[in-house]
Amino acid sequence: MENNELMHAMRSAIDTGLRSFIDKKMQDVPENFKEMIRYQLGWSGVPHESLATGKRIRPTLVLLVCHALGGDWRQALAAAAGVELLHNFTLIHDDIQDRSLTRRGRDAVWVKWGEAQAINAGDALYALACSAVYDLTAHYPADVVLAAVEELHRTAFRLTCGQYLDMAFEKAEAIEMEDYWQMIRGKTGELIGSCFSLGALLAGQKANELRRFRKLGLQIGIAFQVQDDWLGIWGNQDILGKSVQSDLRDRKKTFPILLALKTLPEFREYWSSHSSFSDADIQVLMKILDGSQINEKAQEQFEDLYQSVVLKFNEIFEGKSTALQLRSAVEELFVRSR
């Protein structure tokens, strides 16, 4: 099967499986509650589909890793569904905590239904994610299913730790680069690491071999977050479907901001002398950033991380023609418009 055909087949199977699973699990719940879940997953509301569903990259990675290592990706669909539901749980809660008004080009769930009900929807997605993984019992022995469930729970815990640090850093001024790397490892790296670990597990890799696959996923997630931090200041809001410069307004300790605080006295003094930022303040901070080398240095850091990913990928999947589709997906993960 050609690369594009395989990717299309996987994404179609993920969406079909998710729809079937949600319909089955939520058939006896209030229709309005089910609608919140459908909206978050991109199946209802305006605009819907394409942009609103997202690219389903994380669940696709689970299937592609499984395929690359010789497994039957169709048997791993339940794990892919669990990953996508877990990801959307984090998105709903993240939008509430960050006061993000939009997600994928339209109102965030909490904006549309209120914070309290959005929390309920997020919690439901987490419960559904855990339930979905148990459906692996149709194709895998109990010990493999248990390992997959444990992986999902472990990842959820690490994700919340990363989000805790992200929020805590907003008010803390003395943040070191080591703190930043720890935060993004939990916030972003762990989930992609889990995608690689799950895919490898379901392809028959032994427990002692899963670590290197998880590490590669972690590296990919960390590189992804550094790029995302750059886009959070210099990205194209209309194309990204979310607000840019909100990282400045929310005093997020992203890579460019932390670098500016460490190396630009003018930026640091202005930042420290204001407890909150108006639109005019944001423009002042942007002028300082644009007059410096922070933009270029952030991009250089991303390029270094990305090249490390490429090297590790080539080492792990050397000689595996079945990994070509996975390579394309990883490359696609980083092709995000400015």
C-alpha positions in Angstrom: 0.0 0.0 0.0 1.4 3.4 -1.0 2.3 5.9 1.7 -0.7 8.3 1.2 -3.1 5.4 0.9 -1.9 3.8 4.1 -2.1 7.1 6.0 -5.6 7.7 4.6 -6.7 4.2 5.6 -5.4 4.6 9.1 -7.0 8.0 9.7 -10.3 6.8 8.3 -10.2 3.7 10.5 -9.4 5.9 13.6 -12.3 8.2 12.9 -14.7 5.3 12.2 -13.6 3.5 15.3 -13.9 6.6 17.5 -17.4 7.3 16.2 -18.5 3.8 16.8 -17.0 3.7 20.3 -18.5 7.0 21.3 -21.9 6.1 20.0 -21.8 2.8 21.9 -20.5 4.2 25.2 -22.7 7.3 25.2 -26.0 5.9 23.9 -27.7 6.2 27.3 -26.4 9.7 28.3 -28.1 13.1 27.7 -27.8 14.2 24.1 -26.4 17.6 25.0 -23.6 15.9 26.9 -22.8 13.7 24.0 -22.9 16.8 21.7 -20.0 18.4 23.8 -17.9 15.3 23.1 -18.8 15.2 19.4 -18.0 18.9 19.2 -14.5 18.5 20.8 -13.7 15.7 18.4 -14.7 17.8 15.4 -17.9 16.0 14.3 -20.4 18.8 14.9 -20.5 22.6 15.0 -19.2 25.1 12.5 -16.6 24.7 11.1 -16.4 20.9 11.5 -14.4 18.1 10.0 -10.9 18.8 8.6 -9.7 21.7 10.7 -11.9 21.0 13.8 -10.9 17.3 14.0 -7.2 18.0 13.9 -4.9 15.7 12.0 -5.2 12.8 14.4 -1.4 12.6 14.3 -0.9 11.1 17.7 -3.2 8.1 17.2 -1.8 7.7 13.7 1.7 7.5 15.2 0.6 4.5 17.4 -0.5 2.6 14.3 2.5 3.6 12.2 5.0 2.5 14.8 3.1 -0.8 15.1 3.2 -1.2 11.3 6.8 -0.2 11.0 7.8 -2.9 13.5 5.8 -5.6 11.6 2.6 -5.5 13.6 -1.0 -5.5 12.3 -2.0 -1.8 12.8 -5.7 -2.7 12.6 -5.5 -4.7 15.8 -4.0 -1.7 17.5 -6.9 0.7 16.8 -8.3 0.6 20.3 -5.0 2.0 21.6 -5.0 4.7 19.0 -8.6 5.6 20.0 -7.5 5.8 23.7 -4.6 8.1 22.8 -6.8 10.5 20.8 -9.4 10.6 23.6 -6.7 11.2 26.2 -5.2 14.0 24.1 -8.6 15.7 23.8 -9.1 15.4 27.5 -5.9 17.5 28.0 -7.0 20.0 25.4 -10.3 20.8 27.1 -8.7 21.2 30.5 -5.7 23.2 29.1 -8.1 25.6 27.4 -9.9 26.3 30.6 -6.7 26.7 32.6 -5.1 29.0 30.0 -8.3 30.9 29.3 -7.8 30.1 25.6 -10.9 31.2 23.8 -10.4 29.2 20.6 -9.3 25.7 19.7 -8.8 24.6 16.1 -10.3 27.8 14.7 -13.5 27.9 16.7 -14.8 28.5 20.3 -13.2 26.3 22.9 -15.6 23.9 24.7 -15.5 26.0 27.9 -16.4 29.1 26.0 -19.4 27.4 24.4 -20.8 25.5 27.4 -19.1 27.1 30.4 -16.2 26.0 32.6 -18.0 23.5 34.8 -19.6 21.5 32.0 -16.3 21.6 30.0 -14.6 20.0 33.0 -17.2 17.3 32.9 -16.6 16.7 29.2 -12.9 16.5 29.8 -13.3 14.1 32.6 -15.6 12.0 30.4 -13.0 11.9 27.7 -10.4 10.6 30.2 -12.7 7.9 31.4 -13.5 6.9 27.8 -9.8 6.8 26.9 -9.2 4.3 29.6 -12.2 2.2 28.6 -11.1 2.2 24.9 -7.8 0.6 25.6 -9.5 -2.4 27.2 -11.0 -3.2 23.8 -7.5 -4.5 22.9 -8.6 -7.8 24.5 -10.1 -8.7 21.1 -6.6 -9.2 19.7 -4.1 -9.3 22.5 -3.4 -11.4 25.6 -4.2 -10.0 29.0 -0.6 -9.1 29.9 -0.2 -7.0 26.8 -3.5 -5.2 27.4 -2.6 -4.6 31.0 0.7 -3.1 29.9 -1.1 -0.8 27.5 -3.6 0.3 30.2 -0.7 1.0 32.6 1.1 3.0 29.9 -2.0 5.2 29.4 -2.4 5.8 33.1 1.3 6.6 33.5 1.1 9.0 30.6 -2.0 10.8 32.0 -0.2 11.3 35.3 2.9 12.7 33.6 0.8 15.0 31.5 -0.8 16.5 34.5 2.6 17.0 36.2 3.8 18.9 33.1 0.6 21.0 33.1 1.1 21.8 36.8 4.6 23.0 36.1 3.5 25.1 33.1 0.9 26.9 35.2 3.2 27.2 38.3 5.9 28.8 36.1 3.6 31.6 35.2 4.0 33.2 38.6 7.5 32.0 39.3 10.2 34.3 38.2 13.4 32.3 38.9 13.0 29.5 36.3 16.0 27.8 34.9 16.3 26.1 31.5 16.5 22.7 33.3 13.0 23.5 34.8 11.7 24.3 31.3 12.9 21.0 29.8 11.3 19.1 32.7 8.0 20.9 32.1 7.8 20.3 28.3 8.8 16.7 28.8 5.7 16.2 30.8 3.4 18.6 29.0 4.2 17.4 25.4 6.9 14.8 25.3 5.2 12.1 27.4 2.2 11.6 25.1 4.2 11.2 21.9 6.6 9.0 23.8 3.6 6.9 24.8 2.4 6.7 21.2 5.8 5.1 20.2 5.8 2.8 23.3 2.3 1.6 22.7 2.9 1.0 19.0 6.0 -1.0 19.8 4.3 -3.0 22.5 1.4 -3.9 20.2 3.9 -4.9 17.5 5.3 -7.5 19.9 8.4 -5.7 21.3 9.4 -6.9 24.7 9.2 -4.8 27.8 12.9 -4.2 28.0 13.0 -2.9 24.4 10.2 -0.3 24.8 12.4 2.3 26.5 14.2 3.3 23.3 11.0 3.7 21.4 9.5 5.9 24.2 12.7 7.9 24.3 12.4 8.7 20.6 8.9 9.8 21.0 9.9 12.0 23.9 12.6 13.6 21.7 10.0 14.3 19.0 7.6 15.8 21.6 10.2 18.1 23.0 11.2 19.3 19.6 7.6 19.8 18.7 7.0 21.9 21.9 10.0 24.2 21.2 8.7 24.8 17.7 5.2 25.4 19.2 6.7 27.9 21.6 8.2 29.8 18.6 4.9 29.7 16.8 3.2 31.0 19.9 5.0 34.3 19.4 5.7 34.5 15.6 3.1 32.2 14.1 0.2 33.0 11.8 -2.9 33.1 14.0 -5.3 32.5 11.1 -3.5 29.4 9.9 -2.8 28.0 13.3 -6.4 28.3 14.5 -5.4 29.7 17.9 -4.3 33.0 19.3 -0.6 34.0 19.1 1.1 36.3 21.5 -1.1 34.8 24.2 2.0 33.2 25.7 3.3 36.7 26.4 0.0 37.9 27.8 -0.3 34.8 30.0 3.4 35.1 31.1 4.2 31.6 29.9 7.8 30.6 30.4 8.1 29.3 26.8 11.6 28.8 25.3 11.8 32.2 23.5 10.5 34.1 26.6 12.7 32.3 29.0 15.7 32.9 26.7 14.7 36.6 26.5 14.5 36.8 30.3 17.9 35.3 30.6 19.7 37.4 28.0 17.8 40.6 27.4 18.0 43.1 30.4 15.4 45.4 28.7 13.0 42.6 28.3 13.5 41.3 31.8 13.1 44.7 33.4 9.9 45.4 31.5 8.5 42.0 32.3 9.3 42.2 36.0 7.8 45.7 36.4 4.4 44.6 35.1 2.1 42.1 36.8 -0.1 42.0 33.7 0.2 43.1 30.1 -2.1 45.3 28.0 -2.1 45.3 24.2 0.3 48.2 24.3 2.6 46.3 26.7 2.6 43.3 24.3 3.7 45.5 21.5 6.6 46.9 23.6 7.7 43.4 24.4 7.4 42.3 20.8 9.5 45.2 19.7 12.2 44.2 22.1 12.1 40.6 20.9 12.0 41.6 17.2 15.1 43.8 17.7 17.1 40.9 19.2 18.3 37.5 18.1 15.7 35.5 20.1 13.7 34.6 17.0 16.8 33.1 15.3 18.1 31.4 18.5 14.8 29.7 19.1 14.7 28.4 15.5 18.3 27.2 15.9 17.4 25.3 19.0 14.5 23.6 17.3 16.7 22.7 14.3 19.3 21.1 16.7 16.5 19.1 18.4 15.0 18.0 15.1 18.3 16.8 13.7 18.8 14.7 16.9 15.4 13.2 16.2 16.4 12.3 12.6 19.6 10.6 13.8 17.8 8.6 16.4 15.0 7.6 14.0 17.5 6.4 11.4 19.3 4.4 14.1 16.2 2.6 15.4 14.5 2.0 12.1 17.5 1.4 9.9 16.7 -0.9 7.0 13.0 -1.0 7.7 11.0 -0.1 4.5 7.8 -0.3 6.6 9.0 2.8 8.5 8.8 5.1 5.5 5.2 6.1 6.3 6.2 6.7 10.0 9.0 8.9 8.8 6.6 11.0 6.7 4.3 11.4 9.6 7.0 12.6 11.9 8.1 15.1 9.2 4.5 16.2 8.8 4.3 16.8 12.6 6.8 19.6 12.1 5.4 21.1 9.0 3.3 23.9 10.6 2.7 27.2 8.9 4.1 30.4 10.3 
